[in-house]
Amino acid sequence: RIDNCLGSDPISAMAQQFEKLAANAAKLGGGLLAVAALPTGGVMMWNSCAFNVDAGHKAVVFNRFSGLKEKTYSEGTSFHFPWVEWPYIFNVRAQPFTMPSLTGSKDLQ
């Protein structure tokens, strides 16, 4: 029976056990927070340092201190210094162009 293991008032006994559990979690919380912060910080740093250039695109990087870099980046993953450099990605695929013509048919071009 639940009365025997928790005493006469099971709700107050459960509340006391919950308080003990919360106190133990607070003691461990600092260490767990540090352990969880390292991978989270690493993922955030990776997302801010890496940029992808898709197929058919090129990228140039603007540096806050030295201006535009000479190097162009082709498709793939590249890296830059966050908050100092910004990648600008351009579409360099061949675009179709139709020339307007005054002739009546395509045979007379």
VMD Tcl script that draws the C-alpha trace (Angstrom):
set ca {
  {0.00 0.00 0.00}
  {1.09 3.57 -0.64}
  {0.26 4.61 2.95}
  {2.99 2.41 4.42}
  {5.90 3.75 2.34}
  {4.93 7.44 2.24}
  {3.33 7.92 5.64}
  {-0.17 8.99 6.46}
  {-0.24 11.95 4.04}
  {1.06 10.78 0.66}
  {0.83 14.23 -0.97}
  {3.06 15.94 1.61}
  {5.51 13.01 1.44}
  {5.67 13.33 -2.34}
  {6.21 17.08 -1.99}
  {9.12 16.47 0.40}
  {10.69 13.98 -2.01}
  {10.26 16.47 -4.85}
  {11.99 19.16 -2.76}
  {14.91 16.80 -2.09}
  {15.13 16.01 -5.79}
  {15.06 19.72 -6.68}
  {17.83 20.44 -4.14}
  {20.02 17.68 -5.60}
  {19.39 18.94 -9.11}
  {20.38 22.46 -8.04}
  {23.69 21.12 -6.70}
  {24.39 19.36 -10.00}
  {22.96 22.16 -12.13}
  {26.17 24.19 -12.38}
  {28.15 21.24 -13.74}
  {25.37 20.16 -16.08}
  {25.00 23.69 -17.37}
  {28.70 23.88 -18.20}
  {28.61 20.48 -19.92}
  {25.56 21.50 -21.98}
  {26.98 24.94 -22.78}
  {30.15 23.63 -24.45}
  {28.49 21.72 -27.30}
  {25.85 24.42 -27.70}
  {28.54 27.09 -27.95}
  {30.48 24.96 -30.43}
  {27.45 24.55 -32.67}
  {26.70 28.27 -32.51}
  {30.32 29.12 -33.37}
  {30.30 26.64 -36.29}
  {27.09 28.17 -37.65}
  {28.53 31.67 -37.47}
  {31.94 30.72 -38.97}
  {30.90 28.50 -41.86}
  {28.99 29.39 -44.99}
  {27.93 27.27 -47.95}
  {28.26 28.27 -51.58}
  {25.82 26.32 -53.73}
  {26.46 25.03 -57.24}
  {26.30 27.81 -59.80}
  {27.22 30.48 -57.26}
  {30.38 32.31 -56.23}
  {31.11 34.23 -53.06}
  {33.31 37.14 -52.11}
  {34.11 38.10 -48.53}
  {34.01 41.63 -47.19}
  {36.35 42.31 -44.27}
  {35.43 45.11 -41.88}
  {39.04 46.30 -41.61}
  {40.64 45.62 -45.00}
  {37.64 45.78 -47.34}
  {36.82 43.31 -50.10}
  {39.14 40.30 -50.37}
  {40.61 39.35 -53.75}
  {39.77 35.66 -53.41}
  {36.48 34.30 -54.75}
  {34.99 31.21 -53.20}
  {33.59 28.43 -55.39}
  {30.95 25.90 -54.39}
  {31.39 24.13 -51.08}
  {31.73 25.04 -47.43}
  {34.04 27.91 -46.54}
  {34.95 29.69 -43.34}
  {35.18 33.32 -42.27}
  {35.74 35.24 -39.04}
  {32.35 36.06 -37.52}
  {31.52 39.72 -36.83}
  {34.57 40.78 -38.89}
  {33.86 39.26 -42.31}
  {30.64 38.88 -44.30}
  {30.25 36.57 -47.29}
  {28.28 37.87 -50.28}
  {27.02 35.08 -52.54}
  {26.25 35.72 -56.22}
  {24.47 33.64 -58.84}
  {26.87 33.10 -61.77}
  {24.85 30.57 -63.79}
  {24.31 31.23 -67.46}
  {20.99 32.97 -67.93}
  {18.91 32.45 -71.08}
  {18.50 35.52 -73.24}
  {15.98 35.89 -76.04}
  {16.74 38.45 -78.70}
  {13.68 40.22 -80.06}
  {13.51 40.12 -83.83}
  {11.40 42.01 -86.36}
  {11.26 39.13 -88.86}
  {8.06 37.16 -89.36}
  {9.58 33.71 -88.80}
  {12.71 32.12 -87.44}
  {13.88 31.14 -90.95}
  {14.65 34.74 -91.88}
  {16.92 35.54 -88.98}
}
mol new
graphics top color blue
foreach p $ca { graphics top sphere $p radius 0.5 }
foreach p [lrange $ca 0 end-1] q [lrange $ca 1 end] { graphics top cylinder $p $q radius 0.2 }
display resetview
